[in-house]
Amino acid sequence: MTASDRVRAFVGDVGDDESPPRVALVLLAGAVAAAVTFPVAWLVLRSLEIGTQQALDLLVQSSTVEIVTNSIALVAAVTAGSVVVGVPLAVLTVQTDLPFRRFWTIVSALPLVVPSYIGAFAFVSAFGPRGQLTDLLAPLGVTEIPPIYGFHGAVLVLTLFTYPYVFLTTRAALISFDGTLVEAARTLNHGRWAAFRTVTLPRIAPGIAAGSLLVALYALSDFGTPAIMQFPVFTREIYVSQWDRNFAALLSLQLLALAAVILALEKRVTDDERGAHASRGSGSVRYSLGVWKLPALAFCALVAALCLVVPVGVLFVWLTRSGPGYAGGGFDFTWVYGLNSVYVALLAAGVATLAALPVAYLSGRSSSRLASLFERASYVGYATPGVVLGLALVYFASASAPAFYQTIPLLVFAYVVRFIPQAVGSVRSSVLQVDPKLTEAARTLGESPGRTFRRVTLPLIAPGVVAGAALVFLTTMKELPATLLLRPTGFETLVTYIWRVQEAGYYGQAAVPALVLVGVSALSMLVLLNQDGSLVGQDGGNDG
């Protein structure tokens, strides 16, 4: 391949059409890609200014080693716990005669609608010192229960609210699994467990691994749960050490490096998973649980009670009680906080959708490396933990753009960087469904590229554009660390209000905003399920 051929392959059809609209599209997509990668690039460049000896001293000091060790241990324990909970639930709801399988399928996925920091908040209220459990056990003479703070509490809460990632990916693998392979193994005198271990497990392993890596990435980047559980990990220490810029910047780089490793593993596993699912079989096998039916039901009920009954029940207890910790303290809730959340979320959704259009359209209409590069660049911010992104923008604005420091535009920019992939993915899927012959027909009738896009393409991709905007809006409403770091002084939202009352111990004041955010999370899940197909509409989700 000559040098000119390589350049043409890189830019693709951009070089074939020198019309101003096509060039403008590429320039717009490139500008968006550069903007969303800018915060991470700025943080990396800022870190390079730290002296080598100072960087080494910071990296080997005992507190840094402790943070790294704690973070890796938390990620490993949460991932293992999610597999232990998620895989059996997937097997029970797909491959057994578990009663009410459709019900348990929905219930097992529902913990995703509870933001983990609200779950941690509720668990501290229920099982912490002077919590509801202590009150219930007091008449029995029990005045103290084991503390929930620290490593064990963080692992418990994160596992309970992230295992659905493993459950959903494993369930999808089981549904596409060829059941005749198991039947063949049984004819060769393999028992159920032997057939599952030697035939089923290797086939669904990529699905389990894909869900596990999503859990690992979430556990590594989550800020709220480790902070509430008072367990020192990267995100918590970066937030606490934000005024020691060198130390915080180095911790951020270490966190980014670990996230990059997990993302690389996730991409490799996902590619392998596509190959494993290339051929669909004749349907899933169905085992009779027999005497294990009641223990299986008890397991499902226990998980549902911990993940749904405890947090939602605690929120309703907060809503109905009064007294110290449940009222007053100068933390009266006002719906202005909700309006502020809606205001910035609407701005973020609008800007993210507009910015996603050129990237998604170019990616959907061109197979060039340049289009692929711009699309992948839009995911950099999504892979960056919110606390790292927030800190990078705080440093940049305070040092180089003080006019934007703690302003709404900077806060909205952070949201756009974090969540633009949701809009890009949704719009790109819609663009791919539009037949290029329709736009070619419009062009042959004399329409300009701009008018063709407005009159033909845009109406056809409108559902995807709206779905992408809705996802960005709903996700922005729940975003915590970047909001805490970048919001203007005095600008309170639902999440910042919840964080303030949590720190002050006035749990009851968080009931209304926490329930609102759980509802918002439920809407986000409905949008995702609507895009990907009904969760219970697949084989294996029906009862009996």
C-alpha positions in Angstrom: 0.0 0.0 0.0 1.4 3.4 -1.0 1.6 6.4 1.3 -1.2 8.1 -0.6 -3.4 4.9 -0.2 -2.7 4.9 3.5 -3.7 8.5 3.9 -6.9 7.8 1.8 -7.7 4.8 4.0 -7.3 6.9 7.2 -9.5 9.8 6.0 -11.8 7.5 4.0 -14.4 9.1 1.8 -13.5 12.5 3.2 -10.9 12.8 0.5 -13.4 11.7 -2.2 -15.8 14.5 -1.6 -14.3 18.0 -1.1 -17.7 19.7 -0.8 -17.8 22.2 2.1 -20.5 20.4 4.1 -18.5 17.2 4.2 -15.4 19.1 5.3 -17.4 21.0 7.8 -18.8 17.7 9.2 -15.3 16.3 9.7 -14.1 19.5 11.3 -17.0 19.6 13.6 -16.5 15.9 14.6 -12.8 16.6 15.2 -13.5 19.6 17.3 -16.0 17.6 19.5 -13.4 14.8 19.9 -10.7 17.3 20.8 -13.0 19.0 23.4 -14.0 15.9 25.2 -10.5 14.5 25.4 -9.1 17.9 26.5 -9.6 17.5 30.3 -7.7 14.2 30.5 -5.0 15.5 28.2 -4.6 18.6 30.4 -4.4 16.6 33.6 -1.7 14.3 32.1 0.4 17.4 30.9 -0.1 19.0 34.3 1.2 15.8 36.0 4.3 15.9 33.8 5.4 19.2 35.4 5.9 17.4 38.7 9.6 16.7 39.3 10.7 13.1 39.0 12.0 12.8 42.5 8.9 14.4 44.0 6.7 12.1 42.0 8.6 9.0 43.1 8.5 10.1 46.8 4.7 10.6 46.5 4.2 7.3 44.8 6.1 5.2 47.3 4.9 6.8 50.5 2.9 4.6 52.8 -0.4 6.4 52.3 -0.2 5.9 48.5 0.6 2.2 48.8 -2.3 1.8 51.2 -4.7 3.6 48.7 -3.5 1.4 45.8 -3.8 -1.8 47.9 -7.3 -0.9 49.2 -8.6 0.0 45.7 -7.4 -3.2 44.2 -8.7 -5.3 47.1 -12.1 -3.5 46.9 -12.3 -4.1 43.1 -11.4 -7.8 43.5 -13.8 -8.4 46.3 -16.7 -6.6 44.7 -16.1 -8.4 41.4 -16.0 -11.8 43.1 -19.1 -11.1 45.2 -21.0 -10.0 42.1 -20.1 -13.2 40.3 -21.2 -15.2 43.4 -24.6 -13.5 43.4 -25.2 -12.7 39.7 -24.3 -16.1 38.1 -26.6 -18.3 40.3 -29.5 -15.8 39.8 -29.0 -16.0 36.0 -28.9 -19.8 36.0 -32.0 -20.0 38.2 -34.1 -17.6 36.0 -33.0 -19.2 32.7 -32.2 -22.8 33.1 -34.5 -24.0 36.0 -38.2 -24.4 36.8 -37.9 -21.7 39.5 -41.5 -20.5 40.3 -42.3 -16.9 39.1 -39.2 -16.7 36.9 -40.4 -13.6 35.1 -40.9 -11.8 38.5 -37.5 -12.8 39.8 -35.9 -11.8 36.5 -37.2 -8.2 36.8 -36.5 -8.1 40.6 -32.9 -9.3 40.1 -32.2 -6.5 37.6 -33.9 -3.7 39.6 -31.0 -2.9 42.0 -29.5 -1.0 39.1 -32.2 1.7 39.6 -30.8 2.5 43.1 -27.7 4.8 42.9 -25.0 3.1 45.0 -24.4 6.2 47.1 -28.1 6.2 48.1 -27.8 2.5 48.9 -24.8 3.1 51.1 -26.6 6.0 52.8 -29.6 3.7 53.5 -27.4 0.8 54.8 -25.5 3.1 57.2 -28.9 4.4 58.5 -30.2 0.8 58.9 -27.1 -1.0 60.1 -24.9 1.7 61.4 -24.6 3.0 65.0 -28.0 3.9 66.4 -29.6 2.7 63.2 -33.0 1.1 62.7 -31.6 -2.5 63.2 -30.2 -1.5 66.6 -33.5 0.0 67.6 -35.3 -3.2 66.6 -32.9 -5.4 68.5 -32.8 -3.2 71.6 -35.9 -4.9 73.3 -34.0 -8.2 72.9 -31.0 -6.8 74.9 -28.8 -6.2 71.9 -27.3 -2.7 72.2 -24.5 -3.0 69.7 -24.0 -4.6 66.3 -20.8 -5.1 64.2 -19.9 -1.8 62.4 -20.8 -1.5 58.8 -18.1 1.1 58.0 -14.9 0.2 56.2 -13.9 -2.5 53.7 -16.7 -5.0 54.5 -19.4 -2.4 54.3 -18.1 -1.0 51.0 -17.8 -4.5 49.5 -21.3 -5.4 50.7 -23.0 -2.3 49.3 -21.2 -2.2 46.0 -21.8 -5.9 45.4 -25.5 -5.6 46.1 -25.9 -2.7 43.6 -23.6 -3.8 40.9 -24.2 -7.6 40.6 -26.9 -7.0 38.0 -24.2 -6.3 35.4 -23.0 -9.9 35.8 -26.6 -11.2 36.1 -27.6 -9.5 32.8 -24.6 -10.5 30.7 -24.6 -14.1 32.1 -28.4 -14.3 31.4 -27.9 -13.2 27.8 -25.1 -15.8 27.3 -27.4 -18.5 28.8 -30.3 -17.6 26.5 -28.1 -17.8 23.4 -26.5 -21.1 24.6 -27.2 -24.2 22.5 -29.0 -26.6 24.8 -28.4 -29.6 22.6 -24.7 -29.6 23.8 -25.8 -30.3 27.3 -28.2 -33.0 26.2 -25.3 -34.6 24.3 -23.2 -34.4 27.4 -26.0 -36.1 29.5 -26.2 -38.9 27.0 -22.5 -39.5 27.7 -23.4 -40.1 31.4 -22.4 -36.7 32.6 -24.3 -35.5 35.7 -26.0 -32.1 35.9 -23.0 -30.5 37.6 -20.5 -32.2 35.4 -22.4 -31.1 32.3 -22.7 -27.5 33.6 -19.0 -27.4 34.5 -17.6 -28.9 31.3 -20.1 -27.7 28.7 -22.2 -24.7 29.9 -19.6 -22.8 32.0 -16.9 -22.5 29.3 -19.6 -21.2 26.8 -20.9 -18.5 29.1 -17.5 -17.6 30.6 -17.1 -14.6 28.2 -20.5 -13.2 29.3 -19.6 -13.6 33.0 -16.2 -12.0 32.3 -17.8 -9.0 30.5 -20.2 -8.4 33.3 -17.4 -8.8 35.9 -15.2 -6.2 34.1 -18.1 -3.7 34.1 -18.4 -4.3 37.9 -14.7 -3.8 38.3 -14.7 -0.5 36.4 -17.7 0.7 38.5 -16.1 -0.3 41.8 -12.9 1.4 40.8 -14.5 4.7 39.8 -17.3 4.9 42.4 -16.9 7.8 44.8 -20.0 7.9 46.9 -20.0 4.4 48.5 -16.3 4.4 49.7 -16.7 7.9 51.0 -19.8 7.1 53.0 -18.2 3.9 54.3 -15.1 5.8 55.2 -12.8 3.5 53.3 -9.7 5.1 51.7 -9.5 4.3 48.0 -8.5 6.4 45.0 -11.7 8.3 44.5 -12.2 9.3 48.1 -8.5 10.3 48.6 -8.5 12.3 45.4 -11.5 14.3 46.6 -10.0 14.7 50.1 -6.6 15.7 48.7 -7.8 18.1 46.0 -5.9 21.0 47.6 -2.6 19.1 47.3 -2.6 19.2 43.6 0.5 17.2 42.9 -0.6 14.3 45.1 -4.2 14.4 43.7 -2.9 14.5 40.1 -0.6 11.5 40.6 -3.4 9.6 42.3 -5.7 10.5 39.3 -3.1 9.2 36.8 -2.8 5.9 38.7 -6.6 5.6 38.8 -6.8 6.3 35.0 -4.1 3.7 34.4 -6.0 1.0 36.2 -9.3 2.0 34.5 -7.5 1.8 31.1 -6.3 -1.8 31.9 -9.9 -2.8 32.8 -11.3 -1.2 29.7 -8.7 -3.0 27.5 -9.6 -6.3 29.1 -13.3 -5.5 28.7 -12.8 -4.8 24.9 -10.9 -8.1 24.5 -13.5 -10.1 26.3 -16.4 -8.4 24.4 -14.7 -9.3 21.1 -14.3 -12.9 22.2 -17.9 -12.9 23.4 -19.2 -11.9 19.9 -17.3 -14.9 18.5 -18.7 -17.2 21.1 -22.3 -16.1 20.3 -21.9 -16.2 16.6 -24.1 -19.3 16.3 -27.4 -19.7 18.2 -28.6 -23.1 19.2 -31.9 -24.7 19.7 -32.8 -23.1 23.0 -31.8 -23.3 26.6 -32.1 -26.5 28.7 -34.5 -26.5 31.7 -33.6 -28.3 34.9 -36.0 -29.3 37.7 -34.9 -27.9 41.0 -36.7 -30.6 43.0 -36.0 -30.3 46.8 -33.8 -27.3 46.0 -36.8 -25.2 45.0 -37.4 -23.6 48.4 -33.7 -22.8 49.0 -33.5 -21.3 45.6 -36.6 -19.1 46.3 -35.0 -18.1 49.7 -31.8 -17.1 47.9 -33.7 -14.9 45.4 -35.8 -13.4 48.2 -32.8 -12.6 50.4 -31.0 -10.8 47.6 -34.2 -8.8 46.7 -34.7 -7.9 50.4 -31.2 -6.6 50.8 -31.1 -4.7 47.4 -34.6 -3.3 47.3 -36.6 -3.7 50.5 -33.8 -2.3 52.8 -33.0 0.9 50.8 -36.6 1.7 49.7 -37.9 0.8 53.2 -35.4 3.1 54.8 -36.3 6.0 52.5 -40.0 5.6 53.5 -39.0 5.4 57.2 -37.2 8.7 56.8 -40.2 10.1 55.0 -42.6 9.3 57.9 -40.4 9.9 61.0 -39.6 13.1 62.8 -37.2 14.1 65.5 -33.4 14.6 65.6 -31.8 13.3 62.4 -35.1 13.5 60.6 -35.9 17.2 60.6 -34.4 20.6 61.1 -30.7 21.3 61.4 -30.9 24.1 58.8 -31.2 21.6 56.0 -34.9 22.2 55.0 -35.5 20.8 51.6 -36.8 23.0 48.8 -37.8 22.1 45.3 -35.5 24.7 44.0 -32.8 22.1 44.3 -34.8 19.8 42.0 -35.3 22.6 39.5 -31.6 23.3 39.6 -31.0 19.6 38.8 -33.4 19.7 35.9 -32.0 23.0 34.6 -28.4 21.7 34.3 -29.5 18.3 33.1 -31.5 19.9 30.3 -28.6 22.0 29.3 -26.3 19.0 29.4 -28.7 16.9 27.3 -29.1 19.6 24.7 -25.4 20.4 24.3 -24.4 16.7 24.4 -26.9 15.8 21.7 -25.9 18.7 19.4 -22.2 17.7 19.9 -22.9 14.1 19.3 -24.7 14.6 15.9 -21.5 15.2 13.8 -19.6 12.5 15.5 -22.4 9.9 15.2 -23.3 10.9 11.7 -19.7 10.7 10.4 -19.2 7.4 12.2 -22.4 5.9 10.8 -21.7 7.0 7.3 -18.0 6.5 7.0 -15.8 3.5 7.7 -12.6 5.5 7.7 -10.1 5.4 10.5 -10.6 9.1 11.1 -14.4 8.6 11.8 -13.6 5.6 14.1 -11.0 7.7 15.9 -13.4 10.5 16.6 -16.1 8.1 17.9 -13.6 6.4 20.2 -12.3 9.7 21.5 -15.8 10.6 22.6 -15.7 7.7 25.0 -12.6 8.9 26.9 -14.6 11.1 29.2 -17.0 8.3 29.9 -14.2 6.0 31.0 -12.7 8.7 33.2 -14.0 8.6 36.8 -16.1 11.6 37.6 -13.9 12.7 40.5 -10.8 12.7 38.2 -12.7 14.7 35.5 -14.0 17.2 38.0 -10.6 17.7 39.5 -9.0 18.2 36.1 -11.5 20.9 35.2 -11.0 22.6 38.6 -7.3 22.7 38.1 -7.6 24.0 34.5 -10.2 26.7 35.3 -8.5 28.0 38.5 -5.1 28.2 36.7 -5.9 29.1 33.1 -9.6 30.2 32.9 -10.7 31.8 36.2 -13.7 33.3 34.5 -15.2 29.8 34.2 -14.2 28.5 37.6 -17.3 27.3 39.5 -19.7 28.3 36.7 -22.7 26.6 35.1 -21.0 26.4 31.7 -18.0 24.5 33.2 -20.4 22.2 35.1 -22.4 21.5 31.9 -19.2 20.9 30.0 -18.2 18.3 32.5 -21.5 16.5 32.1 -21.2 16.6 28.3 -17.7 15.1 28.5 -18.9 12.3 30.8 -22.1 11.4 29.1 -21.8 12.3 25.4 -21.1 8.6 24.5 -24.7 7.8 25.4 -25.9 10.3 22.8 -23.4 9.2 20.2 -24.3 5.5 20.6 -28.0 6.2 20.3 -27.8 8.6 17.3 -25.3 6.4 15.5 -27.6 3.4 15.8 -30.4 5.5 14.2 -28.1 6.7 11.4 -27.1 3.1 10.6 -30.8 2.3 10.1 -31.3 5.0 7.5 -31.0 3.7 3.9 -28.3 5.8 2.2 -30.3 5.5 -1.0 -32.9 7.8 0.5 -30.3 10.6 0.9 -28.8 9.8 -2.6 -32.3 10.2 -4.1 -32.8 13.6 -2.4 -29.4 14.7 -3.7 -30.3 13.6 -7.3 -33.4 15.8 -7.0 -31.2 18.8 -6.4 -31.4 19.1 -2.7 -28.2 20.4 -1.0 -26.5 18.2 1.7 -27.8 20.5 4.4 -31.4 20.4 3.2 -31.1 16.6 2.7 -30.0 16.2 6.3 -32.8 18.4 7.6 -35.7 17.1 5.4 -34.7 13.4 5.1 -32.2 12.2 7.6 -33.1 14.2 10.7 -36.8 13.1 10.8 -35.7 9.4 10.5 -33.1 9.6 13.3 -35.3 11.7 15.6 -36.2 8.8 17.9 -32.6 8.0 18.4 -31.7 11.6 19.1 -34.5 11.9 21.6 -33.5 8.6 23.3 -29.9 9.8 23.6 -30.9 13.2 25.0 -33.2 11.4 27.5 -30.4 9.2 28.7 -28.0 12.1 29.1 -30.6 14.0 31.0 -31.5 11.2 33.4 -27.8 10.2 34.0 -26.8 13.8 34.7 -29.5 14.2 37.3 -27.7 11.5 39.4 -24.1 12.5 38.8 -22.3 13.2 42.2 -18.5 13.8 42.3 -18.2 16.2 39.3 -21.2 18.1 40.6 -19.7 18.4 44.1 -16.4 19.7 42.7 -17.6 22.1 39.9 -21.0 23.5 41.0 -21.1 27.3 41.6 -21.1 28.4 45.2 -24.6 28.3 46.6 -25.9 26.3 43.6 -27.6 23.2 45.2 -28.9 20.3 43.3 -30.6 17.1 44.6 -27.4 15.2 44.8 -25.4 17.9 46.5 -28.3 18.4 49.0 -28.3 14.6 49.7 -24.5 14.8 50.2 -24.8 17.7 52.6 -27.4 16.1 54.9 -25.6 12.8 54.8 -22.4 14.5 56.0 -24.4 16.3 58.8 -26.2 13.1 59.8 -29.7 14.5 59.1 -30.7 11.4 57.2 -34.5 12.1 57.2 -34.0 15.2 55.1 -32.7 13.1 52.2 -35.9 11.0 51.9 -37.7 13.1 49.2 -34.7 13.8 46.9 -33.4 10.2 47.3 -36.8 8.8 46.2 -36.8 11.3 43.3 -33.4 10.0 42.2 -34.4 6.4 42.5 -37.4 7.3 40.2 -35.0 9.0 37.7 -32.8 5.9 37.7 -35.8 3.7 37.0 -36.7 5.9 34.0 -33.1 5.6 32.7 -33.4 1.8 32.9 -36.7 1.9 31.0 -35.0 3.9 28.2 -32.1 1.5 28.0 -34.5 -1.6 28.0 -36.6 0.1 25.3 -33.4 0.5 23.2 -32.1 -3.0 23.7 -35.4 -4.9 23.8 -37.5 -6.0 26.7 -35.6 -7.8 29.4 -38.4 -10.4 29.9 -39.3 -10.7 26.3 -36.5 -13.1 25.6 -36.7 -16.9 25.9 -36.1 -17.8 29.5 -38.0 -14.9 31.0 -41.4 -16.5 30.9 -42.9 -18.5 33.7 -43.6 -22.2 33.4 
